[in-house]
């Protein structure tokens, strides 16, 4: 690996507890480890719907980057500024890092979906290389956004290795890690849990409640209305999500879409059987022997899957073992850094 210098432009707070920002943080460390110098550029918050002030500030920041520099821009911003990408492509060697297409976020109006898809399609045309975090997203960008194969690189998120967990025979703990936003499907999870009242379980929902306060409030009200307040706990953000995974028996997160789903990989590496949805890249991450995937927005199917594991300790242990083995096969962060570094070298040449 030759190494070099790259400017990495990231909107918002890189320390925010999300999978996308976690990927960015690990990537910076990994690129440094394989010989690259990474200059981080903080772009303003407000993407993917930047107003004029955000775009003006972003333009001023990137105008200070030396001509000819290699600049990697997080997709949360890149796809939302096609005009600026067109202008910068004449001065800078641009690389886009796409976690998932902006238009695939849940809860958007049809007008916003169309606008974001059109914007990102045009912006990606000015990137020398497009790095994405799953094969599912790569296919999506090739088929729907006109990104040619020779400009596409898949750099799967790395996953840490953990010891094989001991079998758990006490009260099953269901853990769900993910920010409290509509895309993560916690509303479906709560409805499913309400159908399991006669079984022995408790549930811990771990994730930021700050990204969508209105949605968070609706989940709290739903929990009360369903009579789950004594069995479901909203933990909030934690500095040690691994401790939540180590203490759990089942991982459940019915996301409506995932560009990869780093938290599913982490759950596998901790040996947790997974209950999730056939949505986005989740089937790419979770092998059938390690989890049960149901259709999105189907609380009945989700409840049945959870009930199967709660009722059958032997099956739960078997799936836990398969999950841990699958976790051992996942790439590490060094693999991620090498894949990205290879794409950066292509863009720089």
Buried (B, 14 or more C-beta within 10 A) or exposed (E): BEBBEBBBBBBBEBEBBBBBBBBBBBBBEBBEEBEBEBEEBEBBEBBBEBEEEBBEBBBEBBEEBEEEBBBBBBBBBBBBBBEBBEBBBEBBBBBBBBBBBBBBBBEBEEEBBEBBBEBBBBBBBBBBBBBBBBBBBBBBBBEBBEBEEEBBBBBBBBBBEBEEBEEBEEEBBBBBBBBBBBBBBBBBBBBBBBBBEEEEBBBBBBBBBEBBEEBBEBBBEBBEEBEBEEBBBBBBEBEEBEEBBBEBBBBBBBBBBBBBBBBBBBBBBBBBBBBBBEBBBBBBBBBEEBBBBBEBBBBEBBBBBBBBBBEEBEEBBBBBBBBBBBBEEBBBBEBBBBBBBBBBBBBBE
